[in-house]
Amino acid sequence: MNFYSVLYVILCRFDMIYILHRHKYMDTFYSNLLRLFGKEIIFTNMKYQSNDFKDYLQIKEEKEKIIGENFSKKDLLSSYLFKKFYFDKLHPIVELKILFQDLETNCILINYPNILKYISKKNAFYDKFQFYNTLSFVDDLKRVYFFRRIYFDKNKLFFKETIRLFEVLINIRFSFEKREKHQILTFSKSINNATTIPSRTKNMNELEWLENTELKYIQLDPTSKKVFSQNTSYHLYTLHPMEIFSYFKEIHKLYSETVTLEKIHPLMVPYIFDQIKNIYFINKIIKTQNIKIVFTSVDGTYLTNIMNIIGFLNENVISCSATWSLNYFPQFSSAMYKNCDVFFAWGNYQRDLYLEAGSVYKTILNTGYIGDYALDKMKTDTEQRVVNFKKEKCKIFSVYDNVAGDDAFITYQHYNNFYKGVIALLKSGKYACVIKSKLNTIDTYLNEDLFQELHKHNDKIIFQSEHADLGPAMSSDFIYALSMSSLGNIGSVQGKKTFLYDENNLVVSNEKYLSHNTYIIHNIKDFLDLVSDTFDYIYEKDITSGIDSFVDGKAQERIFEYIYLLLDSKEENKLIRIENANSIYGLKYGQDKLHSTFQKKDC
């Protein structure tokens, strides 16, 4: 609500107004002004139910429907760029449609760019929207949001996009250095200020196995956009001075090929230029360094998916991808839109998620959890910290929470109810716990009274925030995890009794994939009743679940064993190389561990 919206309401003679987002500074003034003109004001809010996830699922499906109706006929790379842009930018509009479609309204006035302007939409509800685009002073209540954040950050978006186009074109470096040849281009986060190929964290290094081979590879860091080799590092946006004119010429060509529509939204122009710049430089690395394999494992970045698509479209390159997360929330669906030749899944659950996302592929291989190489090290590190708990003969449980938000599956209420179970066990005096908090943000999500209550038991709590840390799970008597926690599920297949707190019935919908060590609970009472049975529990690894097909600590060995087969092949046709590697992999690990677009050969 601002002066423009107040004037619009008065001039258009609306009698009843629902106010959804309030002005941060002048909400009371504008409300009283409208009342002076006889307007009835009803303050409302957007709230997702803690015990149901259908609203968010419908929002995802509605966005995908609109995108599919508009951009399905574009080429693969252009299609991805348009789909990703609109999947994010449509959210504030589609969210209103799903959550308020039953509310009788004549007009929806929103201070947001008209993202619908150049795309077709077949639902009459969208005709109610009236867009205007002024500075926004909406109060975000200092809450955590996912896709709705783009609405609250509208001002930043405007200024950012204004300067982005110029920055994109001129942000380049020059070098006369000639690059040596490499076989593999990898994509993973590095430590800060590294100058040669770095490891990630002690628990998250998807290149652990590769680093102990003689294969020549380079690593692109998505944050710094630095490219690391064994001997040097340089920025992705590096040109030889003589390439400057061909650079601008190629950028123009790529833009013309990508934007085939007569009109696109103005916000797309700098966005498209930014991405085609990435396309240009990734293509340059692949060509000049004779790259044969592209391998990514970082989710949710443009560069990840662009690298995979470029590799998929290049007849001389094989595009491979893995992931560190189960990616089970619908808001992660675009992260699974990888479009690679070969996807390395933990097990059947990730395989099916990939297929559901509609990504192109040639082969999906079940290889196991990519971080399983570090289990023993993580367990040893944590056991050194819980030794006093064991001396006191406490039962130790590990806690794996997840990020919560006002527009996500895990709501604040869901998160707070989950932690009531932690506090209830600690109050009994029989238990101690290791809390592995997602992004270490407990104080952000917990209500003040629960936060204070939790810290009354600090003598029985160890907090850990290391990424991908399974040490707490492997060192505890049982696991208590929020929703479809990635690490909670990995701990379960490793033999630990695991309670998944499923207030919104998301876990139940995936029950067929879960380990037999997993117990789904919907409320704290059920959890407390079941915990007592843990004392006599027999721990046994589970290789029959859909989470991890192997549970043997050799996932990376299988991944790079397969990549070795691809590199070692004398075939020039990449389809034949993949098919031959599949035959060998299927013979060794079983045909049920691969899903291919090829006709299966008799082995």
C-alpha positions in Angstrom: 0.0 0.0 0.0 1.3 3.4 -1.0 0.0 6.8 -2.3 -0.5 5.4 -5.8 -2.6 2.4 -4.6 -4.6 4.6 -2.3 -5.4 7.0 -5.1 -6.3 4.1 -7.4 -8.8 2.7 -4.8 -10.4 6.0 -4.3 -10.8 6.9 -8.0 -12.0 3.4 -8.9 -14.6 3.5 -6.2 -13.9 0.2 -4.5 -15.8 -0.1 -1.3 -14.0 -3.1 0.3 -10.3 -3.5 0.2 -8.2 -6.5 1.3 -4.7 -5.3 2.3 -2.1 -8.0 2.1 1.3 -6.3 2.4 1.5 -3.3 4.6 3.6 -0.2 4.2 6.7 -0.3 6.4 6.5 3.3 7.6 3.1 4.8 6.8 0.6 2.0 7.0 -1.5 3.6 9.7 -1.7 6.9 7.8 -2.8 5.3 4.5 -5.3 3.1 6.3 -6.9 6.1 8.1 -7.0 8.0 4.8 -9.0 5.3 3.1 -11.4 5.1 6.0 -12.0 8.9 5.7 -13.3 8.1 2.2 -15.7 5.4 3.6 -13.6 2.4 2.5 -13.9 -0.8 4.5 -10.4 -2.2 5.1 -9.7 -5.9 5.9 -6.1 -6.8 6.7 -5.2 -10.3 5.6 -2.0 -12.3 5.1 -0.6 -15.2 3.1 0.0 -18.2 5.3 0.8 -21.8 4.3 -0.7 -24.6 6.4 1.8 -26.4 8.6 0.0 -29.7 8.2 -0.5 -29.7 4.4 1.8 -29.1 1.4 -0.8 -29.1 -1.4 -0.7 -25.3 -1.8 2.9 -25.1 -2.5 2.6 -28.1 -4.8 -0.1 -26.4 -6.7 2.0 -23.2 -7.1 4.8 -25.3 -8.6 2.5 -27.0 -11.0 0.8 -23.8 -12.0 4.1 -22.1 -12.8 5.3 -25.1 -14.8 2.0 -25.1 -16.7 2.3 -21.4 -17.7 6.0 -22.0 -18.6 5.2 -25.1 -20.6 2.5 -23.3 -22.6 4.9 -20.5 -23.6 8.4 -21.9 -23.9 8.3 -25.6 -24.6 9.1 -25.2 -28.3 12.4 -23.3 -27.9 15.8 -25.0 -28.2 17.1 -26.6 -25.0 19.5 -23.8 -23.9 17.1 -21.0 -24.6 14.3 -22.9 -23.1 16.2 -23.3 -19.8 17.0 -19.6 -19.6 13.4 -18.6 -20.2 12.0 -21.3 -17.9 14.4 -20.4 -15.0 13.6 -16.7 -15.3 9.8 -17.1 -15.2 9.9 -19.9 -12.7 11.3 -17.4 -10.2 9.7 -14.2 -11.3 6.1 -15.6 -11.7 6.0 -16.7 -8.1 4.5 -13.6 -6.4 1.7 -13.7 -9.0 0.9 -17.4 -9.0 1.1 -17.5 -5.2 -1.8 -15.0 -5.0 -3.8 -17.0 -7.5 -3.5 -20.3 -5.6 -4.0 -18.9 -2.1 -6.8 -16.4 -2.9 -8.6 -17.8 -5.9 -11.7 -18.5 -3.8 -11.8 -14.9 -2.5 -14.3 -12.7 -4.4 -12.4 -9.8 -5.8 -12.7 -7.6 -8.9 -9.1 -6.4 -9.0 -5.7 -7.3 -7.6 -3.4 -4.3 -7.4 0.2 -5.2 -7.1 3.4 -3.1 -7.0 5.4 -5.5 -9.2 6.7 -5.6 -12.8 4.1 -6.9 -15.2 5.8 -10.3 -15.8 2.6 -11.5 -17.6 2.8 -8.9 -20.3 4.5 -10.9 -23.0 3.3 -14.4 -22.2 -0.1 -16.1 -22.7 -2.1 -17.2 -19.7 -5.3 -19.1 -20.1 -6.8 -18.6 -16.7 -9.2 -15.7 -16.3 -8.0 -15.0 -12.7 -4.9 -13.4 -14.1 -7.0 -10.8 -15.9 -7.8 -9.3 -12.4 -4.2 -8.2 -12.0 -3.4 -4.5 -12.3 0.4 -3.8 -12.1 2.3 -0.7 -11.2 6.0 -0.3 -10.6 7.1 2.3 -8.1 9.5 2.2 -5.2 8.3 -0.4 -2.6 8.3 0.1 1.1 6.5 -3.1 2.0 7.2 -4.6 5.4 8.6 -8.1 5.2 8.3 -8.5 9.0 11.9 -9.7 9.1 10.8 -13.2 8.2 12.6 -15.8 6.1 11.1 -16.3 2.6 12.1 -18.3 -0.4 10.4 -17.4 -3.7 8.4 -14.5 -2.2 11.7 -12.8 -1.4 11.8 -11.6 -5.0 8.7 -9.5 -4.3 10.1 -7.9 -1.1 13.4 -7.2 -2.8 11.8 -5.5 -5.8 13.6 -2.2 -5.3 17.0 -4.0 -5.2 16.0 -5.9 -8.3 15.2 -2.7 -10.2 18.6 -1.0 -9.4 20.5 -4.2 -9.8 19.1 -4.8 -13.3 19.7 -1.2 -14.3 23.4 -1.5 -14.0 23.7 -5.2 -14.7 23.8 -4.9 -18.5 26.8 -2.6 -18.6 28.6 -4.6 -15.9 28.0 -7.8 -17.8 29.6 -6.5 -21.0 32.7 -4.8 -19.6 33.5 -7.2 -16.7 36.3 -9.1 -18.4 40.0 -9.7 -17.8 42.9 -9.9 -20.2 45.7 -12.4 -20.3 48.4 -13.5 -22.8 48.9 -16.8 -21.0 48.3 -20.0 -23.0 46.2 -22.6 -21.2 47.2 -26.2 -21.1 44.9 -29.0 -22.1 42.6 -30.8 -19.6 40.3 -33.8 -19.8 37.6 -32.8 -17.3 35.9 -29.5 -16.4 34.4 -29.8 -12.9 32.2 -27.4 -11.0 32.4 -27.1 -7.3 32.7 -24.6 -4.5 36.2 -23.8 -3.2 37.7 -22.4 -0.1 38.2 -18.6 0.0 41.3 -17.1 -1.7 42.6 -20.4 -3.1 45.1 -20.1 -5.9 45.3 -23.7 -6.9 42.8 -26.5 -6.9 41.3 -26.6 -3.4 39.2 -29.1 -1.5 35.8 -28.1 -0.4 35.1 -28.8 3.3 36.2 -31.9 5.2 32.8 -33.5 4.5 31.9 -32.0 1.1 34.5 -32.8 -1.5 33.0 -34.5 -4.6 36.5 -34.6 -6.1 38.0 -36.6 -3.2 38.5 -39.7 -5.4 39.5 -37.6 -8.5 42.3 -35.8 -6.6 44.1 -39.1 -6.1 44.2 -40.0 -9.8 46.4 -38.8 -12.7 43.5 -37.3 -14.6 44.0 -33.7 -15.7 41.1 -31.6 -14.6 40.1 -28.0 -13.9 37.6 -26.7 -11.4 35.2 -23.8 -11.8 34.1 -22.1 -8.5 30.5 -20.7 -8.9 31.0 -18.1 -6.3 34.3 -16.4 -7.3 34.0 -17.6 -10.9 37.6 -18.6 -10.7 39.0 -21.5 -12.7 41.6 -23.6 -10.9 44.1 -26.1 -12.3 46.8 -28.0 -10.6 49.3 -25.2 -11.2 47.4 -21.9 -11.6 44.1 -20.1 -11.3 42.4 -17.4 -13.4 39.0 -15.7 -13.7 36.4 -17.3 -15.9 35.9 -14.0 -17.8 39.4 -13.9 -19.2 40.2 -13.0 -22.8 43.3 -12.7 -24.9 43.4 -9.0 -26.0 43.1 -10.0 -29.6 39.8 -11.8 -28.8 37.9 -8.6 -27.7 36.2 -7.9 -31.1 35.2 -11.6 -31.6 33.9 -11.6 -28.1 31.3 -8.8 -28.7 30.4 -10.3 -32.1 29.7 -13.7 -30.5 27.7 -12.2 -27.7 25.5 -10.4 -30.2 25.1 -13.6 -32.2 24.2 -15.7 -29.1 21.7 -13.0 -28.0 20.0 -13.1 -31.4 19.8 -16.9 -31.3 18.5 -17.0 -27.8 15.8 -14.2 -28.0 13.6 -15.4 -30.9 10.5 -13.8 -29.5 9.4 -10.4 -31.0 9.1 -9.0 -27.5 10.6 -10.0 -24.2 10.2 -8.4 -20.7 12.8 -5.6 -20.2 14.0 -7.4 -17.0 15.1 -10.3 -19.2 17.5 -8.3 -21.3 20.4 -8.0 -18.7 19.6 -11.4 -17.4 19.9 -12.9 -20.9 23.2 -11.1 -21.6 24.5 -12.3 -18.2 23.8 -15.9 -19.1 25.0 -15.8 -22.7 28.2 -14.3 -21.4 28.6 -17.5 -19.2 27.7 -19.6 -22.3 30.4 -17.9 -24.3 33.2 -18.4 -21.7 32.3 -22.0 -20.9 32.2 -22.8 -24.6 35.6 -21.1 -24.8 37.1 -23.2 -22.1 35.7 -26.4 -23.5 37.1 -25.6 -27.0 40.5 -24.2 -26.1 41.3 -26.8 -23.4 39.9 -29.8 -25.3 37.5 -30.8 -22.5 36.0 -34.2 -22.9 33.9 -34.4 -19.6 31.9 -31.8 -17.8 31.0 -32.9 -14.2 28.9 -30.8 -11.8 27.5 -31.4 -8.3 26.5 -28.0 -7.1 22.7 -27.4 -7.2 20.7 -24.3 -7.8 23.1 -22.1 -9.9 22.7 -20.9 -13.5 26.3 -21.9 -14.2 25.7 -25.5 -13.1 22.8 -26.1 -15.5 24.3 -24.1 -18.3 27.5 -26.2 -18.1 25.4 -29.4 -18.2 23.3 -28.2 -21.2 26.4 -27.0 -23.2 28.0 -30.4 -22.6 24.8 -32.2 -23.6 24.6 -30.3 -26.8 28.2 -30.7 -27.7 28.9 -33.9 -29.7 32.5 -34.0 -28.4 31.7 -33.6 -24.7 29.8 -35.8 -22.2 27.9 -33.9 -19.6 27.7 -35.6 -16.1 26.1 -34.4 -12.9 25.5 -35.5 -9.3 24.0 -33.8 -6.3 24.6 -33.5 -2.5 20.9 -33.1 -1.7 17.8 -35.3 -1.9 16.1 -32.3 -3.6 12.7 -33.4 -2.3 10.9 -30.0 -2.0 9.0 -28.7 -5.0 11.0 -25.4 -4.7 14.1 -27.5 -5.7 12.5 -28.8 -8.9 14.4 -26.4 -11.1 17.6 -27.6 -9.5 16.8 -31.0 -10.9 16.4 -29.5 -14.3 20.0 -30.5 -15.1 19.7 -31.7 -18.7 22.9 -33.8 -18.7 24.0 -36.9 -20.6 24.6 -38.9 -17.4 23.1 -38.3 -14.0 24.6 -40.0 -11.0 21.7 -40.7 -8.5 22.1 -41.9 -5.0 19.3 -44.4 -5.6 15.8 -44.9 -7.1 14.4 -41.9 -5.2 16.7 -39.4 -6.9 16.3 -41.2 -10.2 12.6 -40.7 -10.1 12.9 -37.1 -9.1 15.1 -36.4 -12.1 12.6 -38.1 -14.4 9.7 -36.2 -12.9 11.5 -32.9 -13.4 11.4 -33.6 -17.2 15.2 -33.2 -17.7 16.7 -34.6 -20.8 19.3 -37.4 -20.3 20.8 -40.4 -21.9 21.6 -42.4 -18.8 20.8 -42.3 -15.1 23.1 -44.4 -12.9 22.5 -45.3 -9.3 25.9 -44.8 -7.6 25.2 -44.1 -3.9 25.6 -41.0 -1.7 28.4 -38.9 -3.1 29.7 -38.0 0.4 29.8 -41.5 1.9 33.7 -41.6 1.6 33.9 -39.4 4.7 31.7 -41.3 7.1 34.4 -42.8 9.3 36.2 -39.5 9.6 33.0 -37.7 10.5 32.1 -40.3 13.1 35.5 -40.1 14.7 35.4 -36.3 14.9 32.0 -36.3 16.6 32.7 -39.2 19.0 35.6 -37.2 20.5 33.0 -34.5 21.4 30.4 -36.8 22.9 32.7 -38.8 25.1 31.5 -37.1 28.3 27.8 -37.9 27.4 28.7 -41.5 27.2 30.5 -41.5 30.5 27.3 -40.1 32.0 25.5 -43.1 30.4 23.1 -40.7 28.5 21.3 -41.9 25.4 22.6 -39.7 22.6 20.4 -38.6 19.7 21.3 -36.5 16.7 19.0 -33.7 15.5 18.8 -32.7 11.8 16.6 -29.7 11.2 16.0 -27.9 8.0 15.4 -24.3 6.8 12.0 -22.9 7.5 10.1 -20.0 6.0 6.8 -18.2 5.5 6.4 -19.6 2.0 7.8 -23.1 2.2 6.9 -26.6 3.1 8.6 -26.3 6.5 6.7 -23.4 8.2 7.8 -21.7 11.4 5.0 -23.7 13.2 6.3 -27.0 11.8 9.9 -26.1 12.8 8.9 -25.1 16.3 6.8 -28.2 16.9 9.7 -30.3 15.8 12.0 -28.7 18.4 9.4 -29.3 21.2 10.3 -33.0 20.8 14.0 -32.2 21.4 13.2 -30.2 24.5 10.9 -32.9 25.8 13.6 -35.5 25.7 16.2 -33.3 27.2 13.9 -32.4 30.1 13.7 -36.1 31.1 17.4 -36.1 32.1 18.1 -39.4 30.3 19.2 -37.9 27.0 21.9 -35.7 25.4 22.0 -34.6 21.8 24.1 -33.3 18.9 22.2 -30.7 16.9 23.3 -30.4 13.3 21.4 -27.2 12.4 20.9 -26.3 8.7 22.9 -23.1 8.1 23.1 -22.8 12.0 20.0 -20.6 12.1 18.1 -22.0 15.1 17.8 -18.5 16.7 16.2 -17.2 13.4 13.3 -19.7 13.4 12.6 -20.7 17.0 10.2 -18.7 19.0 11.9 -16.8 21.9 10.4 -19.0 24.6 11.4 -22.2 23.0 14.9 -20.8 22.2 15.4 -20.0 25.9 14.0 -23.4 27.0 16.4 -25.2 24.6 19.4 -23.3 26.0 18.5 -24.3 29.6 19.9 -27.7 28.6 23.1 -26.5 27.0 25.1 -28.9 29.2 23.4 -31.8 27.3 23.7 -30.2 23.8 26.5 -30.0 21.3 25.9 -27.8 18.3 27.5 -28.5 14.9 27.1 -26.7 11.6 29.6 -28.3 9.3 28.1 -29.0 5.9 27.0 -32.5 5.1 28.1 -33.7 8.6 27.0 -37.3 9.3 29.2 -37.5 12.4 26.2 -36.8 14.7 24.1 -39.5 13.0 26.9 -42.1 13.2 27.8 -41.3 16.8 24.2 -41.4 18.2 21.8 -44.0 19.4 19.1 -42.7 17.1 18.3 -39.8 14.7 15.5 -37.2 15.0 15.2 -35.4 11.6 12.8 -32.8 10.2 10.8 -33.9 7.1 12.7 -35.7 4.3 16.1 -34.6 5.7 18.9 -35.7 3.3 21.4 -36.5 6.1 18.6 -38.1 8.3 17.8 -40.5 5.4 21.5 -41.3 4.8 21.9 -42.1 8.5 18.9 -44.3 8.3 20.3 -46.5 5.5 23.5 -46.7 7.4 21.6 -48.6 10.1 20.5 -45.9 12.6 17.0 -45.9 13.8 15.6 -42.6 12.4 12.5 -40.6 13.2 11.3 -38.3 10.4 9.0 -35.6 11.8 6.3 -35.3 9.1 3.7 -32.8 10.2 2.6 -32.0 6.6 2.5 -35.5 5.2 5.3 -35.0 2.7 7.3 -37.9 4.0 4.3 -40.3 3.8 4.0 -39.5 0.1 7.6 -40.9 -0.4 7.3 -43.8 2.1 8.0 -46.5 -0.5 11.5 -45.2 -0.9 12.4 -45.1 2.7 14.7 -47.4 4.7 13.2 -50.0 7.0 15.1 -48.2 9.8 12.9 -45.1 9.3 9.8 -44.3 11.4 7.4 -41.5 10.3 5.9 -39.5 13.1 3.3 -36.8 12.8 3.3 -35.3 16.3 5.4 -35.2 19.4 3.3 -37.7 21.4 4.0 -40.4 18.8 7.7 -39.6 18.9 8.0 -39.8 22.6 6.0 -43.1 22.7 8.3 -44.7 20.1 11.6 -43.5 21.5 11.6 -45.9 24.4 11.8 -48.9 21.9 15.2 -47.6 20.7 17.1 -49.1 23.7 16.8 -52.7 22.2 17.1 -51.7 18.6 19.3 -53.9 16.3 21.3 -51.7 13.9 21.5 -53.0 10.3 22.5 -51.2 7.0 19.7 -51.1 4.4 20.7 -51.5 0.8 17.1 -52.2 -0.3 15.7 -48.7 0.1 15.3 -46.1 -2.7 17.6 -43.7 -0.9 21.1 -45.3 -1.5 21.5 -48.4 -3.7 24.9 -49.4 -2.2 25.6 -48.0 1.3 29.3 -49.0 1.0 31.3 -45.8 1.0 32.3 -46.2 -2.7 30.0 -43.8 -4.5 32.7 -41.6 -5.9 34.8 -44.6 -6.9 31.8 -45.8 -9.1 31.3 -42.3 -10.5 34.9 -41.8 -11.6 35.3 -45.4 -12.6 32.4 -44.7 -15.1 34.0 -41.5 -16.2 37.3 -43.4 -16.8 35.4 -45.7 -19.1 34.1 -42.7 -21.1 37.5 -41.2 -21.4 39.2 -44.5 -22.2 36.9 -45.3 -25.1 38.3 -45.1 -28.6 34.8 -44.4 -30.1 34.2 -40.9 -31.5 30.4 -41.1 -31.2 29.5 -40.1 -27.6 26.3 -42.1 -27.7 28.3 -45.3 -28.4 30.8 -44.4 -25.6 28.0 -44.0 -23.1 26.3 -47.2 -24.3 29.5 -49.2 -24.0 30.2 -47.8 -20.5 26.6 -48.6 -19.5 27.1 -52.3 -20.6 30.2 -52.6 -18.4 28.6 -50.8 -15.4 25.5 -52.9 -15.7 27.5 -56.1 -15.8 29.4 -55.2 -12.7 26.7 -53.6 -10.6 23.4 -54.9 -12.1 21.1 -53.6 -14.8 18.7 -52.4 -12.1 21.3 -49.7 -11.3 20.9 -47.9 -14.6 18.1 -46.3 -16.5 18.8 -45.5 -20.1 17.2 -44.1 -23.2 19.1 -46.7 -25.2 17.8 -50.2 -26.1 19.3 -52.6 -23.6 21.9 -54.9 -25.0 22.2 -58.6 -24.1 25.0 -58.9 -21.7 
